[in-house]
């Protein structure tokens, strides 16, 4: 198939493009930065330099690529991840306005299916946030609603994938966490109540590729591993696998004071299930829990 990956030079975009090419697909991949063209070309994709917020330019790019399928992985997050609410604002705009532009371009080009990468910690979180993350929640709802309504209207087949927290080799945030753990600069939170959905980056890639062929149009899938876990448990296991000192423990009020956004994120209780994705996408994670994934991650980094 001919696949247009919007956001092809990002954290999931790069391994996704690599895997799609390896499976024999004809891939066009976007980036906003001309200096990333050689990297995408080396992966075997046709690079497309375009800003998704430029509706006319994006429509020309999609039309020229003439894809059968589009994958939406557009973000503009800092390399090592968002640390404060303001870090989310460029991505919020891409999830709202950028989705509108990409969907319009895809339907105009006669694309059969669009697969949209969403974020489980926002898309699946219950209730309405009352802090500064309300804008991010609204942007995710806008992104998902736009494509699902287009699917219900018969304009395009749409599948939404709500990814858990990415970790694994090739993820800059993971590299930073390993470095902090080894320096004993990443603490545990006392009585951490969090139940967070994680997903190894390689498993997120295989789920995304599975969604190109499988799954019901208009469906939403949680792409998470088998075992939700607190961030503190993740940090403790990471230190053990890396042979680093046991992390020190801090009271819960300290992270809330230092980094309210990160504190709220990491204390969510969101025990999601991947059962629907397993059944309908024919997918299962290679790394069923963070313990298997961390061993592979640390071995890769060694």
C-alpha positions, 0 to 999 in steps of 0.5 A: 500500500501507499502510506503517507506518514504525517509526522514521519520524523518524530519519536514514533514516526522514525521507527514507524517509517522504518518498519513500513518500508521493511514490510514493502510499503511505498512510504511518504513521510513529512517533516517541517525541517529540510535538514531531516530530508536525508534521514527520511530518504535513508530510511527508504521513504520519500521525504515531504517538507511541509507544515501541517498548519499550511492547509493548501501546502498540505493538500498539495503534498497529499495529492502528489503522494496519492496515498491509499492510507494516511497515518497521523503522528503530528506533534511538536513536543520537546525532544525529551517530552513535555514538562509543563503545560506550555510545552503542549501548546504547539501540539494542541494546535496540530491536534486541532487545526492540523488534523482538520487540514490533514483530514481535508487533504486525505478525503480530497485525495480519496484516501481509504483509511486514516490511522490517528495516534492519540494519547491515552493519558488525555484521551482516556482520562475520566472527567474534565481537567480543571488545571492548565491541561484543559487545552490539551484535553480539548485538542485531543477530543477535537482530533478524535472527534473530527476523524470519527465523525468523518468515518461515520459520515462515510468520507474515510475509514478512521481508526484512533489509537490511544497510545500509553506512555512511550518508552524504549530504545530510540526514545529521547525521554527514555535515554534521559530517564536512564541517565537520571536513574544512574545518577540517582537524580530520579526519585520515587514518590512515597505511596505513589497511587499512580496506575499508568499505561505504558507501551514499548515504542516497538509495540506502538509501531506494530499496533499502528501497522496492524491498524492499517489493515484491521480494526473496524472503521470508527473504532478507538483502541487503547495501545497499552501493555498488559500491566499498568504501573506507578511511575515510582515502580517503573523508576525502581525497576529501571534502577535495578535493571540498570545496576544503579542505586535504589532511588530515594523517596520524596513526599507526594507534595514535593513533585506537586510543588516543583512540577504540577503538570508532571505530578498530575500526569504521573499520579493518574489512575488509568488501568486501561486494557489492550483486549480490544486491540488484541482481538480486533487488530490481531496484535499483541505486545512483544513486551507484555509489561514494563519489566520485560521492556526495561530489560530490553531497553537497558540491554540496548543502551549498554 
